[in-house]
Amino acid sequence: QVQLVESGGGLVQAGGSLRLSCVASGTIFSINAMAWYRQAPGKQRELVASITSGGSTNYTSPVKGRFTISRDIVKNTVYLQMNSLKPEDTAVYFCNAGIKTWYDQRHFDYWGQGTQVTVSS
């Protein structure tokens, strides 16, 4: 009964910014790591950024210095602030979270449906 819903995607010109949000809801006991993945046309899904429950972050090299992942523990929400966007950032961005439910204390990976980010030149 866990659901992740992304929002904030859209069309933006190169150099612009977007802020993605992902809200987790349902029978959540706790959330461990949260992450953003992306999948461009003809490419495999790749990890963009992740953040642990302790706030430690990790970024794929192409987005370092441009993207910032953050989370609001109380709101069960993870954000991805994307600045200085480039056409190569165009992809469907997916939210991912390791979640324990009240009925199962194991962390399972949950995925959102994705939000389209298109960066034009």
C-alpha positions as CSV (number, residue, x, y, z in Angstrom):
1,Q,0.0,0.0,0.0
2,V,2.9,2.3,-0.7
3,Q,2.9,4.8,-3.5
4,L,5.4,7.2,-4.9
5,V,4.2,10.1,-7.0
6,E,6.6,12.4,-8.9
7,S,5.9,15.9,-10.0
8,G,7.7,18.9,-11.4
9,G,8.8,17.7,-14.8
10,G,8.3,19.7,-17.9
11,L,9.8,21.4,-20.8
12,V,12.6,23.9,-20.1
13,Q,15.3,25.6,-22.2
14,A,19.0,24.7,-21.8
15,G,20.4,26.6,-18.8
16,G,17.1,26.6,-17.0
17,S,16.0,24.9,-13.8
18,L,13.4,22.5,-12.7
19,R,12.6,21.1,-9.3
20,L,11.3,17.6,-9.1
21,S,9.3,16.3,-6.1
22,C,8.4,12.8,-5.0
23,V,6.0,12.1,-2.2
24,A,5.7,8.7,-0.6
25,S,2.5,7.7,1.0
26,G,0.7,4.7,2.4
27,T,1.5,2.2,5.1
28,I,5.0,3.6,5.7
29,F,7.0,2.7,8.8
30,S,10.2,4.2,7.7
31,I,12.1,5.2,4.6
32,N,15.8,4.4,4.1
33,A,17.5,5.7,1.0
34,M,15.7,7.7,-1.6
35,A,16.9,8.3,-5.1
36,W,16.2,9.7,-8.5
37,Y,16.8,7.7,-11.6
38,R,16.4,8.7,-15.2
39,Q,15.9,6.9,-18.5
40,A,16.6,8.6,-21.8
41,P,15.2,7.2,-25.1
42,G,17.2,4.2,-26.1
43,K,19.2,4.1,-22.9
44,Q,19.0,2.1,-19.8
45,R,17.8,3.5,-16.5
46,E,20.6,5.2,-14.6
47,L,21.0,6.4,-11.1
48,V,21.1,10.2,-11.0
49,A,21.3,11.0,-7.3
50,S,20.6,9.3,-4.0
51,I,20.3,10.3,-0.4
52,T,20.4,8.2,2.7
53,S,18.3,8.5,5.8
54,G,21.3,10.2,7.4
55,G,21.5,12.8,4.6
56,S,24.5,11.4,2.8
57,T,24.2,12.2,-0.9
58,N,25.6,10.7,-4.1
59,Y,25.5,12.0,-7.7
60,T,26.4,10.6,-11.0
61,S,29.3,12.6,-12.5
62,P,27.4,14.4,-15.3
63,V,25.1,16.2,-12.8
64,K,27.5,17.0,-10.1
65,G,27.5,20.7,-9.3
66,R,24.2,21.2,-11.1
67,F,21.7,18.9,-9.3
68,T,20.9,18.8,-5.7
69,I,19.0,16.0,-4.0
70,S,17.3,16.7,-0.6
71,R,14.6,15.3,1.5
72,D,11.9,16.2,4.0
73,I,11.7,13.4,6.5
74,V,8.4,14.6,8.0
75,K,6.7,14.9,4.6
76,N,8.2,11.7,3.2
77,T,9.3,13.7,0.3
78,V,12.5,13.8,-1.8
79,Y,13.4,16.6,-4.2
80,L,15.8,17.0,-7.0
81,Q,16.7,20.6,-7.8
82,M,18.1,20.7,-11.3
83,N,20.0,23.8,-12.4
84,S,21.9,24.6,-15.6
85,L,20.0,21.9,-17.4
86,K,21.4,20.5,-20.6
87,P,19.7,18.8,-23.5
88,E,21.4,15.5,-22.5
89,D,19.4,15.7,-19.2
90,T,16.3,14.9,-21.2
91,A,14.7,11.8,-19.8
92,V,12.0,10.3,-17.8
93,Y,12.9,10.8,-14.1
94,F,11.8,8.1,-11.7
95,C,11.7,8.3,-7.9
96,N,12.9,5.4,-5.9
97,A,12.8,4.6,-2.2
98,G,13.6,1.8,0.1
99,I,10.6,1.6,2.4
100,K,9.6,-0.5,5.4
101,T,5.9,-0.9,5.9
102,W,4.1,-1.5,9.2
103,Y,3.4,-5.1,8.1
104,D,6.9,-5.9,6.8
105,Q,10.0,-4.6,8.3
106,R,12.2,-5.4,5.3
107,H,13.2,-2.5,3.1
108,F,11.7,-2.9,-0.4
109,D,12.3,-0.8,-3.4
110,Y,9.3,1.2,-4.6
111,W,9.2,3.2,-7.8
112,G,7.2,6.1,-9.0
113,Q,5.6,6.2,-12.5
114,G,8.1,8.8,-13.7
115,T,8.0,12.4,-14.8
116,Q,9.2,13.7,-18.1
117,V,11.9,16.3,-18.3
118,T,12.7,17.8,-21.6
119,V,15.5,20.2,-22.1
120,S,15.5,22.1,-25.4
121,S,18.5,23.8,-26.9
